[in-house]
Amino acid sequence: MSETRQKKRTICVFTGGRSDYGLLRPLMDEIKQDQNLRLKVLVSGMHLSAEFGWTYRQIEKDGFFIDQKVKIPLNPDVDKGMGKSIGVGIIRFVDALKELNPDILVVLGDRFEALAVAIAAMTLRIPIMHLYGGEASWGMMDEAMRHSITKMSVWHCTATEVYRNRVIQLGEHPRRVFNVGALGIDNIKKMKLLSKEDLEKALGVKFQKRNILVSYHPVTLEGNTAGTQFKNLLSVLEKLEDTFIVFTKSNADFGGRLINQMIDKYVSEHAKRSKVFVSMGQLNYLSTMKFVDAVVGNSSSGLIETPCFKIGTIDIGDRQKGRIAGQSVIHCSPTKASIKKVFEKLYSVDFQRALKRAPNLYGEGNAAGRIKKILKESSLKDIIKKEFYDIQGLE
């Protein structure tokens, strides 16, 4: 092995599903293309499930070599399912990380798979860089998981200055916390999005006078509310005229399977005006945003990426409550009356006019380049020894 090769810093990027991979892809490209860095890819969770579309294949299609595939049980619709997934995940991630032996592990977000791999890395004394920390989602178990990963990590790249301040409030030193903006915007800036004709061909759809993209997930701290709340949304959608609806299926969360069953039933009964996808892929998903009037549901993409397209977001319920949202986002409760009312606002002249000048609060892109610079240049000497940073300056 040459001296140059020996000096390369090995960065392991973990991805557990379509949502975090879509955000991580521009960073993975940056790392892969840098001659002083070596990329290793650790894949788990929904990527390795037939139910969720075998999405690891998209990673390989995009030109990345998957160094380790770690299969964990995915049965979130029972009380003990998530706990078992985390426990099994920790055991298997320890073995995978020991073999990969990276200098740094990159983890994004707040899902249970991310928590499990972070615990494994911490016990192996592998430094963790956490992306998208400091955010809030008060209706989700993800809230506690996100902050737990923050405390196990040594570097933090946040999407806004408010989130950076929250991470510091958790006791992380300001010199290790960086506001880099949102990675999702990098995709919008760098990808050559599809034309309407090419997108319709790729999706097998024909857009109508009005079009919406629906991405809805359970609110995991509310118990069994998913079915009732999603039924309210479907009731309103059914009464929309001249409207084509593109659905993306829910993730592996408690209540997600019920939502997916309801989507399948709705689409089978309204085949001429709707279509469902287990996973659209980042190119198709972002391209669809170009040609719809709004993103509807409770996905974080409605708050972060959607504003770039100068279209509206209808954010339903408490799943994203606590996250920063711009003027293009309309919040509502998950009742029929409230959802119906915000659709009326969406198509109002005043709101449509305001959309054209609504800024995106999550940056202007190039987050991946900023993150890579930190990964490449940060010293690893004694990096896992952390002091608690007290914002009051107490000794």
N, C-alpha and C positions, 0 to 999 in steps of 0.2 A: 504493500500500500504506500502511495506517495506521501510526502510530507504535507502537500496541499490538501490531500484527501483526509488525512488525519486531523487537520485543523477545522474541518467542517463541523458546524454545530448541528446536531440532529434535533429536529422539531417534529414531535408527534402531534398530529391533529386528530381529535376524536370527533366522530359524528354518529348520532344515534337515530337520525331520521331525515326525511325530506326537508323539513323546515330549517334545521340548523345547517344541513349541507348546502342548501341554496345560499345561505349567508356566508358560509365558510369558503365557498369555491374561489372567489377572487383572492383570498388570502393564500389558499393552497397553491394557486397559480403563481403568486409572488414568491413563495418559498421555493417552489419547484424550479423556477427560472433563475434563482440566485445561486451562483457558483460556490458561494461560501456557506450555503445551508443545504442540509439533506432532509427531505420530507419523508416522513413515515405516516401512514394512514391507518387508524384503528377504527373499525366499523362494528356497530352493534345495533341492538334495538329493532326498530321497525324496518330498517334496511334489509334485514335478513328474514322477513316474514312475507309469506305469500299473500296473506290477508291485506297487507299494506303495499303490495305491488313489487316486491323484490327490488327495492330502489337502489340497492348496492350496484345493480347493473348500470345505472345512470352514472355513478361515480367512475366506473371502469370505462364507460362509453366516452366520458369527458377526458380520458387520457391519464387517469391516476391509477397507480398500482396500489392495491389494498394489501398492506403488510400483515394485518391480523383481522380475522372475523371472529367476534365473540358473541355467540348466541346466548340470549337470556330469555327466560319465560316471559310472555306478554299476556297476562290475564287480569287486566285492571278492573274488570267488572265484578270482581269479588273483593271483599274487604281485605283479605290477606294477600291479594295478588301483587300489589305494588311492593309491599314489604318483602315478599319472597323474591321478586325481581331484583330489588336492591341488594339483598343478601347474596343471592347467587352471582349477581354481577360483580360485587366486590371480590369474591373468591376468584372468579375467572379473569377479571381485569388485572389482578395482582400477577397472575401467571403470564398474561400477555405483555404487560408493561415490563416485567422482569426480562423477558426475551427481547423486546424492542429496545430497551435500555436508552431512552431518549435523554437529551440534555434538558428539554423543556416539553411539557405537555400543554396543549392548547385546548381549552374547554369553553364552549359557548352556552350561555343561558342557564336553564333552571330545571330541566326535566330530571326524572328519577334516574335515568341512565347516566346523565352527567354527574349527578351526586355520587353514584356508585364508583365511577371511574376516578373522580376526584379523591374520594376516600382511599382508594387503592394507591393512587400516585403519592398521596401524602404519607402513607405508611412506608412507602419505598423511598421516601426523601427525594422524590422527583419534583422539581419546581414547576408550579402551575401558573399559566397565564389564563386569567378568566376574562371572557368577553361578555358584554351586555350585563354587567353587574350594576347594582345601585338602582335598578328599576323596581317598579311596584306593580303587583297584581293581587289586590287584596282578597279576591274571591277564590284564589288558587293555593293549593299546597306548594306550588312552585315558588311562592313568596319566601317561605322558610328555606327551601332547598337552595334558592339563588343566594341568599345571604350566607348560608352555610358554606357554599362553594367559595364565596368571597373570602371567608376567614381561613380557608385552606390554601388560598392562592397567594402568590408573592408579587405578581404584576396584575394590573387591572386596566382594561381598555373599555371605556364607557362611551355611550352614544350621545350624551349631552353633558353640559356642565352641571346641571342639577343632579344628574346621576353620579357624576364624579364626586360631588360634595357629599352625597349619601354614603358612598364607599368610604370616604375619609371619616365621616361620622361613625362608621362601624369600627374605626380604630386603625385604618390602613394609612400608612404614611403618604403624604401628598406627592413625594417624589417618585412613588411607585404607582400612582394613579393618573391615567392619561385620558383626556377627552379626545377621541379620535373621530367621532361621528359614527353613523350607522353603516355597517358593511353592505346592507341591502341596496343602498344607493349606488355603490360601486357597480353592481350588476346592471342597473338601469343606465348608467353612464357608459359602460364599456360594451355591453351586449348589443349586437345588431338585432333589434327586435323585429318580429315578423310584420309584413304588410297584412292588411285585413284579408285579402284574398288568400294569401299563404296560410294565415292562421285558421281561417275557416276550413281550408283543406286539411290542415294538420289535425284539427279537432273534430272534423266531420260535422260541422254545424253551419247554420246560416243565421247570422245576426238579424235582428228585427229592428223596428223603429226605436225601441228602448231595450237596453240590455244591462244585466247586473251579474256580478260575480259573488257567490255566497260561500263563505268559509266560516263555519260555526263549530265550536267545541264546547264540551261540558265545563261548568263552573264547579270544580272538584270539591270545594268546601261547603257546597250547598246540599250535598247528598243527592237525592233522586229528583232533581228539578229539570234535568236535560230534556226528557220527553215532553213535558208540559210546555216548557219555554220554546222548544223548537217547533212544536205543533202550532203555537201562536204565530210564529214567523211564517210557517207554511200556509196558514189560513190567510194571511195578508198577501203573500205572493200569489196565491191562487186567484185573487181578485184584480191583480194588475193586468191592464190591457196592453196588447201589442208589445209584450215584454218577453225577451228570451233570457233564461236563467242558466248560468253555468255553476254547478256545484262542485266543490272539492270536498272529499270525505274527511271525517274527523280523525284525529290522532288516537293513539292507544292510551286514552284516559278513561277513568271511571265514567260510564255513560256514553262513551264514544260509539260503541257498537250499536246502541239503540238509535242514536242519531243517524248512523250510516244506513240502518235498516229503513228508517223513515225516509231518507233521501231516495233510496232505491225504489220504494213504493211510489213516492211522488213522481219520480221521473218515468216509471213504467206507466203511470196514469196520464202523464202530460208529455209524452215523447216528442211531440212536435214543437214544444216551446221550452224544453229543458234538456240538459245533459249532465251526467255526473262523471267525475274522474277520481280514481283512487289517488293518483299522483299526476299532476300536469307537467311536472318538470319546470325549472325556473324560467326557461325561455318562453314556454307557452303561457305560464302564469302571468309573467310580467307583460307579455305581449297582449294578453287579454285585457289587462288594465287600460291599454290604449284605446280600446273600443267599447268599453262599458261606461255606464253612467255613474256607477258606484260599486264599492266593495261593501258587502252587507254581512253582518255576523258579529264575531268577536275575536278575530285574529289580529295579532300585533301588526301584521303587514298592512292592515287598514290604517294604522296610525303612523307607521314609519315609511313604507314605500309608496303607498297610494297617493299621498299629497304631491309627489313628483309629477303626476299625470294631470294635475288640476281637475280631478274628479272628486266626488264626495265619498265619505265613509259613513255608514250607519253602524254605530257601535252599540250592541244590544247587551244590557245587563251589566254584571259586575266583574266579568273576567278580566278586563283591562283597566278596571278602576284603580287609579293611582298613577297610571302612566301619563306622560306628557302627551297632550293632543293639541293639534293646531286648529285653525278656524274651519278647515274642511271637514272636520269630524263632528257628526251629530250624535249625541248620546241619547239613549232612551231606555226605559225599563222594559223587561221582556213580556209585556202584556200586548194583546191585540190592539187596543186603543192607542197605546203609546207608539207602537211600531207603525201603525197606519198613519199617525200624525207626522212622524218624521219623514215618511215617504212623500207626503204632501210638501213638506219643507224642502226636501231634496230637489224637487222639480220646480220650486218657486223661482220667479225671475230674480228676486233679490239674492237668494243663495247662489244661484248659478253665476250671477255677476260677481259675487264676492270670491268665488272659487278661483277666478282668473288672477287674483292678486294675493291669494293665500300662500304664505311661505311654508317651506318644509323646515321644521324645527330640529331635524336630525342631521343637518350638514349638507355638504355639496359633493360628497364622494371622496375617493382616495383614502378611505379608512384602512384598506388593506396595506397600502404602502407605508402608512404611519405605523401600523402594528408590526409589519416586517422589520422596520428599522429598530424598533424596541427589542424584538426578539434577537436581532443580529448584534446589537451594540451593547446591551445590558450586561453588566458583569455578573458572573455566576458565583463569585467568591462569597462564601458564607450567606448566600442569598436566602436560604430557608430559615435563617434565624431572624425572626421578626419581633420588633417591639410594638406594643400597643400605642398608637398615636392618640394622645388625649387632646381633643380640640380645645380644652380649657387651659392647656399648657401646664397641668399639674406635674409635679415631680414624682 
